[in-house]
Amino acid sequence: MAVSQPATFNEEWSDERVYAYLNHLPPAGVDADYHVLYNAFKHMRAHDFERLIQKFIEDGRNLQATNPKGQNIEEVIAEFPKQRTPFLEILKKYA
């Protein structure tokens, strides 16, 4: 049986941990900026996502980057009804 790490909730993420998402490499055929945004959305809480977005924009990255289907991150997030509102509000704030 594998040893698993206990779940932790509401832990504070350091800037280093948040900003590490900016360096995630995309799979072949996926825009790097879209990949960063999608992974951040899937793994971060909204307030950490906002911290990432601030740095993302400071770095001159593209908030309108699209996935291979031609969808930008706002369109993809809109497909997740339970968690979309705070993330969409953040994106609108920085658009």
C-alpha positions in Angstrom: 0.0 0.0 0.0 1.3 3.4 -0.9 1.8 6.1 1.7 -0.2 9.1 0.8 0.1 12.7 2.0 -2.8 13.9 4.2 -5.0 16.6 2.6 -4.4 20.1 3.7 -6.9 22.9 3.3 -6.6 26.7 3.4 -2.8 26.6 3.5 -1.2 29.8 2.4 0.6 29.6 -0.9 3.9 31.4 -1.2 4.7 33.7 -4.2 7.2 31.2 -5.3 4.6 28.4 -5.4 2.0 30.6 -7.2 4.5 32.0 -9.7 6.0 28.5 -10.5 2.8 28.0 -12.6 4.2 30.6 -15.0 6.9 28.1 -16.0 4.7 25.1 -16.7 5.5 23.7 -20.1 2.5 22.9 -22.3 2.0 19.7 -24.2 2.7 19.8 -28.0 0.2 21.9 -29.8 -1.0 23.9 -26.8 -0.3 27.6 -26.4 2.0 28.2 -23.4 -0.1 31.1 -22.1 -3.3 29.2 -22.3 -1.7 26.2 -20.6 -0.6 28.4 -17.6 -4.0 29.9 -17.2 -5.9 26.6 -17.4 -3.6 24.8 -14.9 -3.8 27.7 -12.5 -7.6 27.7 -12.8 -7.8 24.0 -12.1 -5.4 24.0 -9.2 -5.6 27.3 -7.4 -8.1 29.1 -5.2 -9.4 32.3 -6.6 -7.2 34.6 -4.5 -4.1 32.7 -5.6 -5.3 32.8 -9.2 -5.6 36.6 -9.0 -2.0 36.8 -7.7 -0.9 34.8 -10.7 -2.9 36.9 -13.1 -1.3 40.1 -11.8 2.2 38.6 -12.5 1.1 37.1 -15.8 0.0 40.5 -17.1 3.2 42.2 -15.7 5.2 39.7 -17.7 3.3 40.7 -20.9 1.6 37.4 -21.3 -1.6 36.9 -23.4 -4.9 36.6 -21.4 -6.6 35.9 -24.7 -4.5 32.8 -25.6 -6.6 29.9 -26.9 -6.6 26.1 -26.6 -6.5 23.9 -29.7 -10.3 24.2 -30.0 -10.0 28.0 -30.2 -11.4 28.7 -26.8 -9.9 31.3 -24.5 -9.7 30.7 -20.7 -12.9 32.7 -20.0 -14.9 30.4 -22.4 -13.5 27.3 -20.7 -14.1 28.5 -17.2 -17.7 29.4 -18.1 -18.2 25.6 -18.6 -17.7 25.0 -14.9 -20.8 26.4 -13.2 -19.9 25.6 -9.6 -16.6 27.5 -9.5 -16.7 29.9 -12.4 -17.9 33.2 -10.9 -14.9 34.3 -8.8 -12.4 33.3 -11.6 -14.4 35.1 -14.3 -14.7 38.2 -12.2 -10.9 38.2 -11.8 -10.3 37.9 -15.5 -12.8 40.7 -16.2 -11.0 42.9 -13.7 -7.7 42.5 -15.6 -9.0 42.4 -19.2 
